[in-house]
Amino acid sequence: MALDFDDDLYKLTLAYLKAERYSGSCDGKRFFLEKFKENEDADPQLRVCIWPEPYGYDNTAEELKSYTFYEFSQAGLDEAWNFVKAVVGNQGNLV
C-alpha cells in the first residue's frame, strides 16, 4: 500500500526538522529529511537521502544512497517534500 503523501499525517514542519530527523519508507525505498550543517560556521541546509530497501541507512552501501540539498526554509521544505513524493511515491529512479 502506497503512502498518501498529501495526507496531513505526513505534513512536516521546520520546527520538527530543527530537532529531529524525519524518516520513512514506501514501495521499496527508504528516505529521510534532516537539518544539516557542513560545518559549525555553515548555514543550515535541508538534506534528503533516499536509498533502496531492505537495509537501514547505516547498513546500506554509500553508492546506493542519493542525496539532495535544499535551503532550510519553508520553500526548501516544500521543494524537498515534492522531490520525495516524486521519487518514492511514484517509483522514480534514485540515480
N, C-alpha and C positions, 0 to 999 in steps of 0.2 A: 504494500500500500504506500503510495507516494504521499509526501508531506504537502499540506496546503500552505505554501509559504506566505500567502496573503492573510491567513488566519491571525487574529490579534494575539493568539497564544505565542506566536513566534516573533512578534514585534520587538526589536531591540532598541535600547536607548544608549546614548553616550555615557550616561551616568552608570549604567550597568557595566559597560566595557571599560570604564575607568578603574573598576575594582576587580572584575572577573573576566576570564576568557569564556566565550560562548562557543560551544561545540555541538555537533550533531552528525547524523548520518542518514542517508536516504539512497535507496536504489543502487547500492554497491559503492557508494562514495562516502567518505568522511570529510568533515571540514571544521575549521574553527575561525573565529574572528577575535582579534585581541588588540589592545593598545600596545604599541611597540615603539621603543626608542633605540636608535642605533648606538647612541652613547648618552652619557649624562647631559651633555650640552645640546643635544639634538632636539628638535621639535618632535612631539609625539606623532605617530602615524597610525593608521588602522591597517593591520596586517591580516590578510586572508590566506589560509593554506587549505588546499584540497588534495586528497590522496585517495587511492583505491582501497576498499576493504580487502581483506578481513582484519588486518592488523591495526593497532593503535598507532599514534604518531611516533612514539619512541621506538617501536619495533618495525617501522616501515623504512625502507631504503630511501635515502635523501633524493635520489634521482627520480623517484616516483611521486615526489611532492611538488606541487605547483603553488608558488607564492605570488600574490599581487599586493600592492600597497596603495593606500588611498589617504587623502587628507583626513585628519582626525577632526571631523566636523559632521554636522547633520547631512550635508550634501555628500560628503565622502561615505558616510554610513549608508545612505540611500543607494549610492552607486555600487558599493561593495555588496550589499544585500541583493541587488539586481543581478550582479555577477554570480553570486552563489545560486540564486534561483535559476539562472540560465544554464549553468554548468551541472549542478547537482540535480535540480528538479526536472530538467529536460534531457538527461542522459548526454550532456555535451561532452566534448573531448577535454581532457585535462591539459594536455600539452600538444 
